[in-house]
Amino acid sequence: MAWFHTAAGLVIASDRPLPAAAAPAAVTADLATADLVIADAADPPGIGRGGDASGPNWCIRRWSGEGGLWMIHEPDGRAVWMTRPDRLNVYAPDPVLRDLAWTTAAGSGLVAALLVRGRLPLHAAAVVVAGRAILIAGASGRGKSTLAAALIGAGGQVIADDMVSPVVADGRVTVTPVLPRLRLMADAAQALGFTGPPAPDGKILVAPAADPAPDPVPVAGMLLLGPRTDGPARLTRLAALVALREIGAQITGGPRTLPLYGVTARFSQAMLDLARHMPVLTLSPPEGLDRLADLARALPEMIQRDGAAS
């Protein structure tokens, strides 16, 4: 093991540097203290029909105690799987596919590692502004990464692009960095003044000016992006019961599979705690990239004002 990282509060030891992870030099750890090992492996198990939930390229066998199965096995031969909470195995038949397999391990594999620990991974970006994290969620194509980039332009620091795992302790909601790189549509990157190498999906990879510290950051609130509006931005806090439903809808990996991880009570309590202590607000942003900069500058104050309203 040559690399150590942190992501979502987990210390990770790996055979290779994780895509988009914070600088390994920032992490002081050893194999004995690592929460998760990600390593190249051979002979992946077949998907078969023995899982409690499965699809064409994935399978989950119910977890009990320290054992179970979570697996993605693609038609091209690459695979990522976990049979115990502290190890992710990665296989690919050639070096090109190995890079793709490790990207899966750093994304879906990390989600599975959180789920087996009773942690809720939410499909959201996160940007720290003035010491508080703004979580940005919403349907695909609504502009999560674009709004995150606008917040960076207003002085914020990205700590997650696609997934966060907020934690509640003593009534305080915090998040820790998870793979802090943004993927932007080319037109949005150009309009907002960001440059970077292309990602495999054609988007532009935007690295932060500096890797964030791995420390927990208090959460200002979670925004659910709605349709754009021709008028001024609209921000509305949701009631706790509605927020609870919306938090459940943002769980990465699918709410239907949560019972298979054997920690259903912990998931339920985590969702209730988040709905009780984290402001969840709907945001209808203004139409046009040129108006996002003004919104980004005003957004922290808007969240503080409207998030305090019950």
C-alpha positions as a Python dict, from the first residue, in 0.01 Angstrom:
ca = {
    (1, 'M'): (0, 0, 0),
    (2, 'A'): (158, 324, -117),
    (3, 'W'): (-124, 576, -82),
    (4, 'F'): (-335, 710, 202),
    (5, 'H'): (-636, 941, 164),
    (6, 'T'): (-934, 1063, 359),
    (7, 'A'): (-1286, 1078, 217),
    (8, 'A'): (-1612, 1128, 407),
    (9, 'G'): (-1417, 1094, 730),
    (10, 'L'): (-1272, 752, 640),
    (11, 'V'): (-897, 694, 627),
    (12, 'I'): (-834, 494, 310),
    (13, 'A'): (-524, 293, 217),
    (14, 'S'): (-495, 207, -152),
    (15, 'D'): (-268, 49, -412),
    (16, 'R'): (-314, 354, -636),
    (17, 'P'): (-396, 722, -588),
    (18, 'L'): (-773, 767, -583),
    (19, 'P'): (-918, 977, -865),
    (20, 'A'): (-998, 1330, -745),
    (21, 'A'): (-895, 1257, -384),
    (22, 'A'): (-715, 1504, -163),
    (23, 'A'): (-336, 1499, -168),
    (24, 'P'): (-210, 1176, -4),
    (25, 'A'): (67, 1372, 169),
    (26, 'A'): (-198, 1546, 380),
    (27, 'V'): (-293, 1217, 549),
    (28, 'T'): (-89, 1057, 826),
    (29, 'A'): (-189, 692, 864),
    (30, 'D'): (-81, 331, 834),
    (31, 'L'): (-253, 6, 745),
    (32, 'A'): (-330, -67, 1109),
    (33, 'T'): (-534, 252, 1146),
    (34, 'A'): (-696, 265, 800),
    (35, 'D'): (-1075, 232, 795),
    (36, 'L'): (-1082, 97, 440),
    (37, 'V'): (-832, -75, 212),
    (38, 'I'): (-882, -53, -166),
    (39, 'A'): (-660, -298, -354),
    (40, 'D'): (-612, -464, -691),
    (41, 'A'): (-735, -822, -689),
    (42, 'A'): (-785, -1117, -922),
    (43, 'D'): (-1068, -1358, -999),
    (44, 'P'): (-1381, -1156, -922),
    (45, 'P'): (-1686, -1361, -823),
    (46, 'G'): (-1964, -1387, -1076),
    (47, 'I'): (-2289, -1198, -1036),
    (48, 'G'): (-2492, -1518, -1037),
    (49, 'R'): (-2841, -1536, -891),
    (50, 'G'): (-2750, -1567, -523),
    (51, 'G'): (-2800, -1203, -430),
    (52, 'D'): (-3089, -1058, -234),
    (53, 'A'): (-3099, -771, -483),
    (54, 'S'): (-2936, -760, -825),
    (55, 'G'): (-2932, -609, -1170),
    (56, 'P'): (-2751, -677, -1498),
    (57, 'N'): (-2416, -556, -1359),
    (58, 'W'): (-2460, -541, -979),
    (59, 'C'): (-2546, -760, -684),
    (60, 'I'): (-2599, -719, -310),
    (61, 'R'): (-2618, -1013, -70),
    (62, 'R'): (-2764, -925, 269),
    (63, 'W'): (-2503, -814, 523),
    (64, 'S'): (-2496, -981, 863),
    (65, 'G'): (-2234, -882, 1115),
    (66, 'E'): (-1907, -836, 928),
    (67, 'G'): (-1993, -1022, 609),
    (68, 'G'): (-2202, -985, 295),
    (69, 'L'): (-2150, -896, -68),
    (70, 'W'): (-2167, -573, -264),
    (71, 'M'): (-2049, -595, -624),
    (72, 'I'): (-2040, -420, -960),
    (73, 'H'): (-1927, -644, -1249),
    (74, 'E'): (-1929, -479, -1593),
    (75, 'P'): (-1965, -666, -1924),
    (76, 'D'): (-1612, -557, -2023),
    (77, 'G'): (-1470, -759, -1732),
    (78, 'R'): (-1390, -490, -1475),
    (79, 'A'): (-1527, -544, -1128),
    (80, 'V'): (-1536, -383, -783),
    (81, 'W'): (-1660, -583, -486),
    (82, 'M'): (-1666, -594, -108),
    (83, 'T'): (-1727, -894, 119),
    (84, 'R'): (-1623, -725, 444),
    (85, 'P'): (-1653, -360, 552),
    (86, 'D'): (-1282, -282, 558),
    (87, 'R'): (-1180, -391, 206),
    (88, 'L'): (-1276, -303, -153),
    (89, 'N'): (-1137, -526, -427),
    (90, 'V'): (-1071, -392, -778),
    (91, 'Y'): (-1017, -601, -1093),
    (92, 'A'): (-975, -519, -1460),
    (93, 'P'): (-840, -729, -1748),
    (94, 'D'): (-615, -450, -1886),
    (95, 'P'): (-458, -117, -1776),
    (96, 'V'): (-709, 106, -1958),
    (97, 'L'): (-1007, -62, -1795),
    (98, 'R'): (-823, -61, -1462),
    (99, 'D'): (-839, 320, -1454),
    (100, 'L'): (-1215, 301, -1507),
    (101, 'A'): (-1248, 33, -1239),
    (102, 'W'): (-1064, 249, -986),
    (103, 'T'): (-1294, 539, -1069),
    (104, 'T'): (-1587, 310, -984),
    (105, 'A'): (-1416, 210, -658),
    (106, 'A'): (-1369, 575, -561),
    (107, 'G'): (-1734, 649, -639),
    (108, 'S'): (-1983, 364, -600),
    (109, 'G'): (-1739, 162, -391),
    (110, 'L'): (-1700, 442, -137),
    (111, 'V'): (-2080, 473, -121),
    (112, 'A'): (-2106, 102, -34),
    (113, 'A'): (-1834, 137, 232),
    (114, 'L'): (-2038, 412, 397),
    (115, 'L'): (-2365, 218, 376),
    (116, 'V'): (-2227, -90, 552),
    (117, 'R'): (-2126, 147, 836),
    (118, 'G'): (-2476, 289, 866),
    (119, 'R'): (-2373, 620, 708),
    (120, 'L'): (-2606, 798, 465),
    (121, 'P'): (-2440, 899, 135),
    (122, 'L'): (-2641, 1179, -29),
    (123, 'H'): (-2623, 1273, -397),
    (124, 'A'): (-2508, 1633, -355),
    (125, 'A'): (-2221, 1872, -411),
    (126, 'A'): (-2077, 2071, -121),
    (127, 'V'): (-1900, 2407, -110),
    (128, 'V'): (-1766, 2577, 202),
    (129, 'V'): (-1838, 2950, 222),
    (130, 'A'): (-1734, 3153, 529),
    (131, 'G'): (-1667, 2835, 727),
    (132, 'R'): (-2003, 2665, 659),
    (133, 'A'): (-2087, 2401, 398),
    (134, 'I'): (-2370, 2452, 151),
    (135, 'L'): (-2498, 2118, 16),
    (136, 'I'): (-2647, 2129, -335),
    (137, 'A'): (-2881, 1847, -443),
    (138, 'G'): (-3138, 1799, -717),
    (139, 'A'): (-3223, 1601, -1025),
    (140, 'S'): (-2958, 1535, -1288),
    (141, 'G'): (-2911, 1835, -1517),
    (142, 'R'): (-3044, 2090, -1268),
    (143, 'G'): (-2699, 2250, -1232),
    (144, 'K'): (-2554, 2127, -902),
    (145, 'S'): (-2193, 2154, -1018),
    (146, 'T'): (-2260, 2482, -1200),
    (147, 'L'): (-2395, 2646, -885),
    (148, 'A'): (-2104, 2498, -690),
    (149, 'A'): (-1863, 2658, -939),
    (150, 'A'): (-2038, 2994, -899),
    (151, 'L'): (-1995, 2966, -521),
    (152, 'I'): (-1624, 2897, -575),
    (153, 'G'): (-1607, 3210, -785),
    (154, 'A'): (-1761, 3397, -490),
    (155, 'G'): (-1483, 3278, -259),
    (156, 'G'): (-1600, 2928, -164),
    (157, 'Q'): (-1405, 2601, -157),
    (158, 'V'): (-1543, 2280, -305),
    (159, 'I'): (-1526, 1975, -78),
    (160, 'A'): (-1748, 1738, -280),
    (161, 'D'): (-1888, 1719, -633),
    (162, 'D'): (-2131, 1429, -635),
    (163, 'M'): (-2166, 1275, -287),
    (164, 'V'): (-2158, 1385, 76),
    (165, 'S'): (-2229, 1201, 401),
    (166, 'P'): (-2350, 1445, 668),
    (167, 'V'): (-2325, 1344, 1033),
    (168, 'V'): (-2529, 1475, 1327),
    (169, 'A'): (-2373, 1491, 1674),
    (170, 'D'): (-2519, 1687, 1967),
    (171, 'G'): (-2760, 1862, 1730),
    (172, 'R'): (-2479, 1981, 1502),
    (173, 'V'): (-2462, 1871, 1136),
    (174, 'T'): (-2117, 1842, 975),
    (175, 'V'): (-1963, 1707, 657),
    (176, 'T'): (-1607, 1613, 566),
    (177, 'P'): (-1448, 1637, 218),
    (178, 'V'): (-1521, 1369, -43),
    (179, 'L'): (-1318, 1371, -367),
    (180, 'P'): (-1311, 1752, -403),
    (181, 'R'): (-1314, 1794, -780),
    (182, 'L'): (-1592, 1944, -991),
    (183, 'R'): (-1707, 1819, -1331),
    (184, 'L'): (-1857, 2104, -1534),
    (185, 'M'): (-2027, 2121, -1869),
    (186, 'A'): (-1790, 2290, -2114),
    (187, 'D'): (-2016, 2592, -2170),
    (188, 'A'): (-2061, 2648, -1797),
    (189, 'A'): (-1687, 2620, -1737),
    (190, 'Q'): (-1615, 2875, -2008),
    (191, 'A'): (-1884, 3117, -1888),
    (192, 'L'): (-1764, 3098, -1528),
    (193, 'G'): (-1395, 3121, -1616),
    (194, 'F'): (-1282, 2768, -1518),
    (195, 'T'): (-1036, 2551, -1708),
    (196, 'G'): (-919, 2194, -1667),
    (197, 'P'): (-866, 1862, -1844),
    (198, 'P'): (-1162, 1680, -1999),
    (199, 'A'): (-1326, 1397, -1807),
    (200, 'P'): (-1423, 1070, -1982),
    (201, 'D'): (-1782, 1198, -2010),
    (202, 'G'): (-1668, 1516, -2190),
    (203, 'K'): (-1713, 1746, -1891),
    (204, 'I'): (-1431, 1968, -1763),
    (205, 'L'): (-1250, 1862, -1446),
    (206, 'V'): (-1195, 2157, -1212),
    (207, 'A'): (-949, 2109, -926),
    (208, 'P'): (-964, 2328, -614),
    (209, 'A'): (-695, 2590, -566),
    (210, 'A'): (-586, 2394, -257),
    (211, 'D'): (-694, 2058, -117),
    (212, 'P'): (-931, 2106, 178),
    (213, 'A'): (-837, 1999, 527),
    (214, 'P'): (-1001, 1667, 626),
    (215, 'D'): (-1175, 1825, 925),
    (216, 'P'): (-1555, 1831, 973),
    (217, 'V'): (-1730, 2147, 853),
    (218, 'P'): (-2065, 2268, 994),
    (219, 'V'): (-2350, 2255, 742),
    (220, 'A'): (-2547, 2573, 665),
    (221, 'G'): (-2820, 2380, 484),
    (222, 'M'): (-2905, 2158, 189),
    (223, 'L'): (-3048, 2315, -127),
    (224, 'L'): (-3280, 2121, -358),
    (225, 'L'): (-3252, 2276, -701),
    (226, 'G'): (-3581, 2334, -877),
    (227, 'P'): (-3664, 2474, -1221),
    (228, 'R'): (-3496, 2801, -1316),
    (229, 'T'): (-3699, 3119, -1300),
    (230, 'D'): (-3702, 3436, -1512),
    (231, 'G'): (-3743, 3644, -1196),
    (232, 'P'): (-3531, 3661, -881),
    (233, 'A'): (-3415, 3343, -711),
    (234, 'R'): (-3669, 3183, -476),
    (235, 'L'): (-3559, 3003, -158),
    (236, 'T'): (-3807, 2822, 69),
    (237, 'R'): (-3739, 2606, 374),
    (238, 'L'): (-3926, 2276, 385),
    (239, 'A'): (-4114, 2151, 688),
    (240, 'A'): (-3941, 1867, 874),
    (241, 'L'): (-4169, 1590, 742),
    (242, 'V'): (-4124, 1705, 382),
    (243, 'A'): (-3750, 1744, 440),
    (244, 'L'): (-3736, 1386, 569),
    (245, 'R'): (-3889, 1257, 245),
    (246, 'E'): (-3654, 1467, 32),
    (247, 'I'): (-3347, 1351, 226),
    (248, 'G'): (-3451, 992, 160),
    (249, 'A'): (-3484, 1068, -211),
    (250, 'Q'): (-3121, 1189, -224),
    (251, 'I'): (-2967, 869, -81),
    (252, 'T'): (-2706, 740, -325),
    (253, 'G'): (-2730, 369, -393),
    (254, 'G'): (-3109, 350, -375),
    (255, 'P'): (-3334, 360, -66),
    (256, 'R'): (-3482, 19, -158),
    (257, 'T'): (-3152, -158, -86),
    (258, 'L'): (-3094, -2, 258),
    (259, 'P'): (-3243, -297, 454),
    (260, 'L'): (-2981, -528, 299),
    (261, 'Y'): (-2699, -362, 494),
    (262, 'G'): (-2827, -480, 831),
    (263, 'V'): (-2830, -139, 999),
    (264, 'T'): (-3177, -12, 914),
    (265, 'A'): (-3231, 146, 1256),
    (266, 'R'): (-2916, 355, 1213),
    (267, 'F'): (-3031, 477, 870),
    (268, 'S'): (-3371, 573, 1007),
    (269, 'Q'): (-3221, 762, 1299),
    (270, 'A'): (-2973, 941, 1072),
    (271, 'M'): (-3253, 1058, 842),
    (272, 'L'): (-3463, 1181, 1136),
    (273, 'D'): (-3165, 1365, 1285),
    (274, 'L'): (-3087, 1536, 955),
    (275, 'A'): (-3449, 1641, 901),
    (276, 'R'): (-3459, 1782, 1253),
    (277, 'H'): (-3127, 1967, 1258),
    (278, 'M'): (-3035, 2049, 895),
    (279, 'P'): (-3228, 2317, 704),
    (280, 'V'): (-3351, 2173, 374),
    (281, 'L'): (-3456, 2441, 127),
    (282, 'T'): (-3585, 2446, -230),
    (283, 'L'): (-3402, 2688, -459),
    (284, 'S'): (-3528, 2809, -795),
    (285, 'P'): (-3218, 2979, -943),
    (286, 'P'): (-3243, 3258, -1198),
    (287, 'E'): (-3222, 3177, -1567),
    (288, 'G'): (-2884, 3247, -1727),
    (289, 'L'): (-2528, 3177, -1620),
    (290, 'D'): (-2455, 3549, -1600),
    (291, 'R'): (-2694, 3584, -1305),
    (292, 'L'): (-2545, 3300, -1102),
    (293, 'A'): (-2255, 3513, -976),
    (294, 'D'): (-2496, 3753, -803),
    (295, 'L'): (-2689, 3461, -655),
    (296, 'A'): (-2369, 3297, -528),
    (297, 'R'): (-2266, 3612, -344),
    (298, 'A'): (-2609, 3647, -182),
    (299, 'L'): (-2677, 3280, -111),
    (300, 'P'): (-2505, 3238, 230),
    (301, 'E'): (-2705, 3526, 377),
    (302, 'M'): (-3026, 3397, 213),
    (303, 'I'): (-2975, 3051, 368),
    (304, 'Q'): (-2904, 3200, 709),
    (305, 'R'): (-3222, 3411, 690),
    (306, 'D'): (-3462, 3164, 532),
    (307, 'G'): (-3308, 2854, 689),
    (308, 'A'): (-3383, 2991, 1035),
    (309, 'A'): (-3752, 3018, 951),
    (310, 'S'): (-3958, 2721, 1056),
}
